């Protein structure tokens, strides 16, 4: 047993040097905050509080080089994560909504092609964000809304995570450890007569460099949603999403085996309770993958969310008692 522990410690102590410098081929679980289920909303009514909690699970064991599957040997066998998130929105005025997001990785795991098989596990708070959204065009009578948002991303810690005195690989660090900028453009058009809704979200994130001068690639997401009432309180949603991630940089030099373009089709099923509570379930199906270099790619991912609206969230003035 002592010999096995020494072997593992020898392997682990080398990870801090092996992972950044050799072709470890893994970026599927890059640090950041995964998207939840029903996190895409426009403006809120004044004094309305909108709270979303969600859980997301993802598993990856397929390698791609460019847009072609690669079956050659790789040091990382597979990876997975379990993530819980919280999003809170508040209607400041009829045209301005504030939004705060944060999340926590319950586990972020890489399993390695070693004998005996070994894994490393990260966990902890991911990045948070604060966003202000403004209604550029809001016409309730015509069921049209165009909203733009901008804000900052921030880390809860700027220090990398260590396990057993060994720094975890970047792909399973829970946070980027750096500040950033985020912006989005939201469009919505409703067709009440046929209980149909079409909306889109375009989101762009810029990541700064962390304390180790490592900068995760900027991220662009374009999504189109089609929502239709199925029956009673059930709604079906189909999402078409394109995720584009630029290559990472280390000391201002492009980091190999990073950067990608992935297209997903994501069916959602939503259930509404009294128009206040909403339960959503979704699954991501990657239909196109194109990766810079050789990288580990997602096999499947699913999310479950619970949403609640609280109207007229304004503290009442105390009654004067004489």
C-alpha positions in Angstrom: 0.0 0.0 0.0 2.9 2.3 0.8 4.4 1.7 -2.6 1.1 2.4 -4.3 0.8 5.7 -2.4 4.3 6.7 -3.4 3.6 5.9 -7.0 0.5 8.0 -7.0 2.2 10.9 -5.3 5.0 10.7 -7.9 2.4 10.8 -10.7 0.4 13.6 -9.1 3.5 15.8 -8.4 4.3 15.7 -12.1 0.8 16.8 -13.2 1.6 20.5 -12.6 4.3 20.2 -15.2 2.9 17.5 -17.5 -0.6 19.0 -18.1 0.4 22.5 -19.2 3.3 21.4 -21.4 2.3 18.1 -23.0 -0.6 17.3 -25.3 -3.1 16.4 -22.5 -5.9 17.1 -25.0 -8.7 18.3 -22.7 -10.7 21.5 -22.7 -14.3 20.2 -22.5 -14.6 21.2 -18.8 -12.8 24.6 -19.1 -13.3 26.8 -16.1 -16.4 29.0 -16.0 -20.1 28.8 -15.2 -22.2 26.3 -17.2 -25.5 27.4 -18.5 -28.7 26.4 -16.7 -32.1 25.5 -18.0 -34.3 28.5 -18.1 -31.7 31.2 -17.5 -32.7 33.3 -20.6 -35.1 36.0 -19.7 -35.6 39.5 -20.8 -36.9 42.4 -18.8 -38.8 42.0 -15.5 -41.7 44.1 -14.4 -40.8 46.8 -11.9 -40.2 45.4 -8.4 -40.5 41.8 -9.6 -37.9 39.3 -8.2 -37.0 36.3 -10.5 -35.1 33.4 -8.9 -33.7 30.4 -10.8 -31.8 27.5 -9.2 -30.5 24.7 -11.4 -28.4 21.6 -11.5 -26.3 20.6 -14.6 -24.4 17.3 -15.2 -22.0 16.7 -18.1 -19.9 13.8 -19.3 -17.2 13.7 -21.9 -15.2 10.7 -23.3 -14.9 11.4 -27.0 -11.9 13.1 -28.6 -12.0 15.3 -31.7 -9.2 16.7 -33.8 -10.8 19.4 -35.9 -14.2 18.1 -36.9 -13.1 14.4 -37.0 -13.2 11.9 -34.2 -9.8 10.8 -32.9 -9.4 7.4 -31.3 -5.6 7.5 -30.6 -4.3 7.1 -27.1 -4.9 10.1 -24.8 -3.7 10.7 -21.2 -7.1 11.9 -20.0 -9.6 9.0 -20.3 -12.8 11.0 -19.6 -14.2 13.9 -17.6 -17.4 15.0 -15.9 -18.9 17.7 -13.7 -21.8 18.3 -11.4 -22.8 21.9 -11.0 -25.5 23.9 -9.1 -26.2 27.5 -10.0 -28.3 30.4 -8.8 -29.6 33.4 -10.9 -31.4 36.3 -9.3 -33.1 39.1 -11.4 -34.8 42.2 -10.2 -36.9 44.8 -12.1 -35.5 48.2 -11.1 -37.7 50.1 -13.5 -39.9 49.2 -16.5 -36.9 49.2 -18.8 -34.0 48.2 -16.5 -33.4 44.8 -14.9 -30.5 43.9 -12.7 -29.2 40.3 -12.6 -26.8 38.4 -10.4 -25.4 34.9 -11.1 -23.2 32.5 -9.2 -22.5 28.8 -9.1 -20.7 25.9 -7.3 -19.1 22.8 -8.8 -20.0 19.9 -6.6 -17.4 17.9 -8.5 -15.2 18.5 -11.5 -13.4 15.2 -12.4 -10.8 14.0 -14.8 -10.0 10.3 -15.0 -6.6 9.2 -16.4 -5.4 6.3 -18.5 -3.1 5.0 -15.7 -2.7 1.6 -14.1 -4.2 1.5 -11.6 -6.8 4.0 -12.9 -6.6 7.4 -11.1 -8.7 10.5 -11.1 -8.4 14.1 -9.9 -11.4 16.1 -8.5 -11.9 19.8 -8.2 -14.8 21.5 -6.5 -15.9 25.0 -5.3 -17.3 28.3 -6.3 -17.2 29.2 -10.0 -17.2 32.8 -11.3 -20.0 35.2 -10.5 -21.5 37.9 -12.6 -23.5 41.2 -12.2 -25.5 42.4 -15.2 -27.7 45.3 -16.1 -30.2 44.9 -18.9 -32.0 47.8 -20.7 -35.0 47.6 -22.9 -34.1 49.0 -26.3 -37.6 48.3 -27.8 -40.4 47.1 -25.6 -43.9 46.8 -27.1 -46.1 44.6 -25.0 -49.2 45.1 -27.2 -47.2 43.6 -30.1 -45.4 41.0 -27.9 -42.0 42.4 -29.0 -38.9 43.0 -26.9 -35.3 43.8 -27.7 -33.1 44.1 -24.7 -29.3 44.7 -24.3 -27.2 43.9 -21.3 -23.7 44.4 -20.0 -21.8 43.6 -16.9 -18.8 42.1 -15.2 -17.6 38.6 -14.3 -15.6 38.1 -11.1 -13.9 35.2 -9.3 -14.6 34.4 -5.7 -10.9 33.6 -5.4 -7.9 34.4 -7.5 -5.8 31.5 -6.1 -5.7 28.1 -8.0 -7.0 25.1 -6.2 -4.7 22.4 -4.7 -5.6 18.9 -3.7 -3.1 17.0 -1.5 -0.6 19.8 -2.1 -0.8 19.3 -5.9 -2.3 22.1 -8.1 -5.2 20.8 -10.2 -5.0 21.0 -14.0 -6.6 24.1 -15.5 -9.5 22.1 -17.0 -10.8 21.1 -13.5 -10.2 24.4 -11.7 -13.6 25.6 -10.5 -12.9 29.2 -11.5 -11.0 31.1 -14.1 -9.4 33.1 -11.3 -9.8 36.3 -13.4 -12.2 39.2 -13.9 -14.0 39.6 -17.2 -16.7 41.4 -19.2 -20.0 40.0 -20.4 -22.6 41.4 -22.8 -25.8 40.1 -24.3 -28.6 40.9 -26.8 -32.1 39.4 -26.3 -34.9 39.4 -28.8 -38.5 38.1 -28.1 -41.6 37.8 -30.3 -44.8 36.2 -29.1 -47.7 34.9 -31.0 -50.4 34.5 -28.3 -53.2 33.3 -30.7 -51.2 30.1 -31.3 -49.4 30.0 -28.0 -46.0 30.2 -29.8 -43.0 32.2 -28.8 -39.7 32.8 -30.6 -36.7 34.3 -28.8 -33.0 34.6 -29.2 -30.0 35.3 -27.0 -26.6 36.4 -28.3 -24.0 36.4 -25.5 -20.3 37.4 -25.6 -17.8 37.0 -22.7 -14.3 38.4 -22.5 -11.9 36.8 -20.0 -9.0 38.6 -18.4 -5.7 37.1 -17.4 -5.4 35.4 -14.0 -2.6 35.6 -11.4 -0.6 33.0 -13.5 -0.9 35.1 -16.7 -3.3 32.5 -18.2 -6.2 33.8 -20.1 -9.1 31.6 -21.0 -10.5 32.2 -24.5 -13.3 34.6 -25.1 -16.7 33.0 -25.6 -19.5 33.7 -28.0 -22.9 32.0 -27.8 -25.8 32.4 -30.3 -29.1 30.8 -29.5 -32.5 30.6 -31.0 -35.5 29.2 -29.1 -39.0 28.2 -30.2 -41.5 27.7 -27.4 -45.0 26.2 -27.8 -47.7 25.3 -25.3 -48.4 21.6 -25.5 -51.3 21.2 -23.1 -52.5 22.7 -19.8 -49.3 23.9 -18.0 -46.8 22.0 -20.2 -44.6 23.8 -22.7 -42.1 22.4 -25.2 -39.0 24.4 -26.2 -36.4 23.6 -28.8 -33.1 25.4 -28.7 -30.5 25.7 -31.5 -27.2 27.0 -30.0 -23.8 27.7 -31.3 -20.9 27.9 -28.8 -17.7 29.5 -30.1 -14.6 29.6 -27.8 -11.4 31.3 -28.9 -8.1 29.6 -28.0 -6.6 30.2 -24.5 -3.4 32.2 -24.1 -0.5 31.7 -21.7 2.0 34.5 -21.3 0.2 36.0 -24.4 1.1 32.9 -26.5 -1.7 30.9 -28.0 -2.2 27.7 -25.9 -2.3 24.5 -28.1 -5.4 22.3 -28.1 -7.8 25.0 -27.1 -10.6 26.8 -28.9 -13.7 25.3 -30.5 -17.0 25.7 -32.3 -19.9 23.4 -31.3 -23.5 23.4 -32.4 -26.1 22.0 -30.1 -29.8 21.1 -30.4 -31.4 21.2 -27.0 -35.0 20.1 -26.4 -36.7 21.5 -23.2 -39.8 20.4 -21.3 -41.3 23.1 -19.0 -44.1 22.8 -16.5 -45.7 25.9 -15.0 -47.5 25.9 -11.6 -50.0 28.8 -11.2 -47.8 30.9 -13.4 -45.3 31.4 -10.5 -43.3 28.2 -10.3 -41.6 26.7 -13.4 -39.8 23.4 -13.6 -37.5 22.8 -16.6 -35.6 19.8 -17.9 -33.3 20.0 -20.9 -30.7 17.8 -22.7 -27.9 19.0 -25.0 -27.2 17.1 -28.2 -24.0 18.2 -30.0 -24.6 17.9 -33.7 -21.4 19.6 -35.0 -18.0 19.8 -33.4 -14.9 21.5 -34.6 -11.9 21.8 -32.2 -8.5 23.4 -32.5 -6.0 20.6 -32.1 -7.1 17.4 -30.2 -9.6 17.9 -27.4 -11.9 15.9 -25.2 -15.5 16.7 -26.2 -18.9 16.4 -24.6 -20.9 13.2 -25.0 -24.0 14.3 -23.2 -25.3 17.0 -20.8 -28.6 17.7 -19.0 -29.9 20.3 -16.7 -32.9 20.7 -14.3 -34.1 24.0 -13.0 -36.7 25.5 -10.7 -37.9 29.1 -11.2 -40.0 31.3 -9.0 -41.3 34.8 -9.5 -42.1 37.2 -6.7 -44.1 40.2 -7.6 -44.2 43.7 -5.9 -41.1 43.0 -3.9 -41.0 46.4 -2.3 -40.8 46.8 1.5 -43.9 48.5 2.8 -43.5 51.6 4.9 -44.1 51.0 8.5 -47.4 52.1 10.0 -47.0 55.0 12.4 -48.2 54.0 15.8 -49.3 56.8 18.1 
